[in-house]
Amino acid sequence: MTASISARLAELGIELPPVVPPVAAYVPAKAHGDLVYTAGQLPMVDGALPATGKVGGAVDAADAQGYARRCALNAVAAAADAVGGVDRLTGVLKVTGFVASVPEFTGQPGVINGASEVLGEIFGDGGRHARSAVGVPVLPLDAPVEVEVVFTVA
């Protein structure tokens, strides 16, 4: 990608949210060498979850996909903060998505596409990544989705 990440965000009309403070004993992101690892990011908006509950139950899968997108944007913000700015981020290596879902729900990959797609929009080819999408019985604070990302750094 030739344009800076900050320019790409502006072009997309995306404003990164403030870094979400930890809800326990960890840091939002940690840099090591040319990588930065994010903690699991919840879809927090202004310090609160937009929804709680299980996908396929109280939470619609399409809404959950939007929450996964928000998780990814929170991850970009956390990673950028850890390395001194969004333009130091060069790409995405791995995304791990967790979907709190009812037992019969099997659409976890579609939900986590919300995260993968926005990372692709932001980073272009550098946003292509390996990924896991895992269904779980419950997430912290009863969040429907949680996403962690490993970014590359210049």
C-alpha positions in Angstrom: 0.0 0.0 0.0 1.5 3.3 -1.0 -0.6 5.7 1.0 -0.1 6.1 4.7 -2.5 4.3 7.0 -3.7 7.6 8.4 -4.4 8.8 4.9 -6.3 5.6 4.1 -8.4 5.9 7.2 -9.3 9.5 6.2 -10.1 8.3 2.7 -12.4 5.6 4.2 -14.0 8.1 6.6 -12.9 6.0 9.6 -11.9 7.8 12.8 -10.1 5.5 15.2 -11.8 5.3 18.6 -9.9 6.1 21.8 -7.9 3.2 23.2 -10.2 1.1 25.4 -8.8 0.9 29.0 -8.2 -2.6 30.2 -11.0 -4.3 32.3 -8.4 -6.4 34.2 -4.6 -6.8 34.7 -3.2 -6.4 31.2 -2.2 -3.8 28.6 -4.3 -3.1 25.5 -1.3 -3.9 23.2 2.3 -4.9 23.5 5.0 -4.4 20.9 7.9 -6.9 20.4 10.4 -6.5 17.6 8.5 -5.8 14.4 5.2 -7.1 15.8 2.5 -5.7 18.0 0.0 -8.0 19.7 -3.3 -6.7 21.0 -5.2 -8.0 23.9 -8.6 -9.3 23.2 -10.7 -6.2 22.2 -14.3 -6.0 23.0 -16.7 -3.9 20.8 -16.7 -1.0 23.3 -18.2 2.3 22.2 -17.7 5.3 24.6 -16.8 2.9 27.4 -19.8 0.6 27.1 -20.8 -2.5 25.2 -23.4 -1.8 22.5 -25.0 -5.2 23.2 -24.6 -8.2 25.5 -25.6 -11.8 25.1 -25.2 -14.7 22.7 -25.1 -14.5 18.9 -27.9 -16.6 17.5 -29.9 -15.8 20.6 -30.3 -12.2 21.9 -27.8 -10.9 19.4 -28.4 -11.0 15.7 -25.5 -12.3 13.5 -25.5 -9.2 11.3 -25.2 -7.0 14.3 -22.4 -9.1 15.7 -20.5 -8.7 12.4 -20.7 -4.9 13.0 -19.4 -5.5 16.6 -16.5 -7.5 15.2 -15.7 -4.6 13.0 -15.6 -2.3 16.1 -13.4 -4.8 17.9 -10.9 -4.6 15.0 -11.0 -0.8 15.0 -10.3 -0.9 18.8 -7.4 -3.2 18.0 -5.9 -0.8 15.5 -6.2 2.0 18.0 -4.5 0.0 20.7 -1.7 -1.2 18.4 -1.1 2.3 17.1 -0.9 3.7 20.6 1.6 1.0 21.6 4.0 1.8 18.7 3.7 5.6 18.5 1.2 6.1 15.7 -1.0 4.3 13.2 1.4 5.0 10.3 3.9 2.6 12.0 1.5 -0.3 11.4 2.2 -2.0 8.1 -0.1 -5.0 8.1 -1.9 -7.8 9.8 -0.5 -11.3 10.4 -3.2 -13.0 12.5 -6.8 -12.4 13.7 -8.4 -14.5 16.4 -12.1 -13.9 16.8 -14.3 -15.2 19.6 -18.0 -15.3 19.3 -20.2 -15.9 22.3 -22.9 -18.0 20.7 -25.8 -20.3 21.4 -24.8 -24.0 20.8 -26.6 -24.4 17.5 -25.1 -21.2 15.9 -22.4 -22.1 13.4 -21.8 -18.8 11.6 -18.8 -17.6 13.6 -16.7 -17.1 10.4 -19.3 -14.7 9.0 -19.3 -12.8 12.2 -15.6 -12.4 12.3 -15.6 -11.3 8.7 -16.6 -7.9 10.1 -13.1 -7.6 11.6 -11.3 -9.1 8.6 -13.0 -7.0 6.1 -12.3 -3.7 7.8 -8.7 -4.6 8.2 -8.5 -5.4 4.5 -10.1 -2.0 3.7 -7.5 -0.2 5.9 -4.3 -2.2 5.0 -5.0 -3.4 1.5 -2.9 -6.5 0.6 -1.1 -6.0 3.9 -4.4 -6.7 5.6 -4.6 -10.3 4.3 -4.1 -12.5 7.4 -4.4 -15.9 8.9 -7.5 -16.3 11.1 -9.4 -18.3 13.6 -13.1 -17.8 14.4 -14.1 -19.7 17.6 -17.5 -20.1 19.2 -17.4 -19.8 23.0 -20.1 -20.0 25.7 -19.3 -16.6 27.3 -17.0 -13.7 26.9 -15.9 -11.0 29.4 -18.8 -8.6 30.5 -21.1 -10.9 28.5 -19.8 -9.3 25.2 -21.0 -11.1 22.0 -17.6 -10.8 20.3 -13.9 -10.4 21.1 -11.1 -10.0 18.6 -7.3 -10.0 19.0 -4.9 -9.0 16.3 -1.2 -9.4 15.5 0.1 -6.5 13.4 3.4 -5.9 11.6 5.3 -2.7 12.4 7.8 -0.6 10.5 
